[in-house]
Amino acid sequence: MAASPVHYPWYKKEDTDAFFALFQNNIANFVIIAISMLGMGFPASIVFGQVLPGAAVAVMVGNFYYAWSAARLARKENRADVTALSYGISTPVMFVFLFGVLLPAKQLTGDAELAWKVAVAACFISGAIEAAVSLVGRWVQYHLPRAAMLGAVAGVALTFIAGEMLFKTLEMPVIGLLVLAIIIVGLVARVSMPFRLPTSLFAIVIGTAMAYLIGDAGSERFSDAFTHLGFYPLLPNLAWFEGLGLLFTGMLAVLTVVLPITLYNAIETMNNVEAMEAAGDKYDVRECQAVDGAGTMIGALFGGVFPTTVYIATVGAKWMGAGRGYSILNGAVYALATMFGLIAALAAIIPVSVVAPILVFVGMSMIATAFQSNDTRYYPAVALAMLPYFANYVMTRFNRGAGEVVADISGGIVAMGQGAMFMAIFIGAMTVSVIDHQFRRAAIFAGVAAGFSFVGLMHAPELALNAAWDFTLGYMVMGALFLYFAWQQEKLAAPHGSSSRPAPATQPPPAD
C-alpha cells in the first residue's frame, strides 16, 4: 500500500530563523553595492532605479524557483523536511564585478551610463556562460587547476577590493580605523561583540553613530537619506542590448574578467549543491547551474549587473530545519525593499569609510581562501597568479594614458594588465602542472596562452590577428621548454618502468 502524501508547508517557524540569517547577508550585499557604486560616481538614478531593481528581480526569480524545486523534491521523496536552496548575489563575484568590471569601465569610458550598460551586457553574458557551463561544468572543474583560478581571483581581491577599500577606510581616519579594529577583533579573532550582535552590524552601527557625533558625516546626509524613499518600479530595459555593442567594440577586455569569474561561480554552485546533498537533500547540479545562469540573465534584462548563485548558507538553513518559506520570503522582501527605496535610504545614511573596512576583510578572506583551499605545494602558483592584477590596477588608475604615465616604471605594465585574468589563470595553471611534473599539460596551457595572445585576448588593446606577436612567441618558447622536460622525464623513466613517475598531486613533495 502506497504511503499517504506528506504535507509540505508553505511556511513554518524554522523558516523565520533561516530568513534572518540569509537576510543579513543579502542586505549587506545590496547596501555595499549602493555605497560602492555611489562612491565610484554612478548617479542615484542608475544605482537605485536600475541596478538594485534588476538585482532584486534576479533574487526574486531564483528564490521562487528554488522554493518550487524544494516542493517538487518533497513530493518526489514524500518528505516534509526538504529545505529550499539559498539563492542570491554571489558575494565574491559581486566584488569582482564592482571593482573588476564596473570601476574599470567607468574609468575607461568616463561615462557612468555607458559603464553601467557595459556591465549589464557583461552580466548577461556571464549568465549565458553559466547556463552553458551546466553542460560541461564538471569537465572544467577537473581540468582547470583550482590554485590558478583562485589565485587569479585573489589578485582582484588584493588590489581592487582590499587595497582600494583600505584607501577608502583612511579617508575618515578616526572612524575608519575604529571600524577596522572592530572587524579585526570580531571577524579575524572571532571575539563576540556586545549584546552578541553580528560583528558587521555592530561595526556599521558604531561607525555610523561616531561619524555623525564627531562631525565626519554631515547631518545633511541623514536628512537627504529620506529623499531616496519613493517608488522604483521593476521594469525591463534594453541596456543589455546596447551594452553588447559597446562591449564588443571597445571594452572587450572586460570579458577577460567575466569568463574566469563565471567559471568560479559555476563551480561554487556545484560545490554548494553537493554539500546540500551530503546534508540530505539531493538537487540536480546541472539544473541549479542553469537556473543560476537564467536568473542572472533575467536580472540583466531589468538592469542588474551582478551574477547570482546558490549559497553555501543553504546547509545552515538545513540545520535550522527550514523548508521553502524562507526562500519565498527572501525573494518578496528584497523586491519590496528595493521598489520603495529602503535600501537606498540605508546606503545614503552610512558613510563609505564605515563600510570600507568590512570590504577590506572580504578581500583578506578571499586571499586567505585561495591559499587555504590548496595544498601548500601549490602556494607558489597561487602567488604567481595574483601578480598580473597589479598591472591591471595601475592601468585602470591612469585610464587610456597609462602607457605614457607608467613608461618610466616598466614597459610591461600595460601589456600585462591587458587580459590580466587570463594571464593569471594560464601562468598559474602552468605552475601547478610543473609542480606536479605534468610538463605536457603545462605545454598545453602555454599553447592556449599563445593562441589568446595571437588573437588579442591577452597583452593587446583589441582583438586582431597577430595582435601580440612577441607574447605569442614567448608562450610558444615556454611550451617548447616544457615539452623538452616532458621528453627528458619520459626518457629517464623508460628503463625503470613506472616507478619513477612523480607523486600524485595530493602527496607532499619529496624531501631534499
Buried (B, 14 or more C-beta within 10 A) or exposed (E): EEEEEEEBEEBBEBBBBBBEBBBBBBBBBBBBBBBBBBBBEBBBEBBBBBBBBBBBBBBBBBBBBBBBBBBEBBEEBEEEBBBBBBBBBBBBBBBBBBBBBBBBBBBBBEEBBBBBBBBBBBBBBBBBBBBBBBEEBBEBBEEBBBBBBBBBBBBBBBBBBBBBBBEBBBBBEEBBBBBBEBBBBBBEEEEEBEEEBBBBEBBBBBBBEBBBEEEBBEEEBBEEBEEBEEEBEBEEBEBBEBBBEBBEEBBBBBBBBBBBBBBBBBBBBBBBBEBBEEBEBBBEBBEBBBBBBBBBBBBBBBBBBBBBBBBBBBBBBBEBBBBBBBBBBBBBBBBEBBBBBBBBBBBBBBBBBBBBBBBBBBBBBBBEBBBEEBBEBBBBBBBBBBBBBBBBBBBBBBBEEBBEBBEEEEEEBBBBBBBBBBBBBBBBBBBBBBBBBBBBBBBBBBBBBBBBBBBBBBBBBEEEEEBBEEBBEBBBEBBEBBBEBBEEBEEEBEEEEEEEEBEEBEEEEEEE
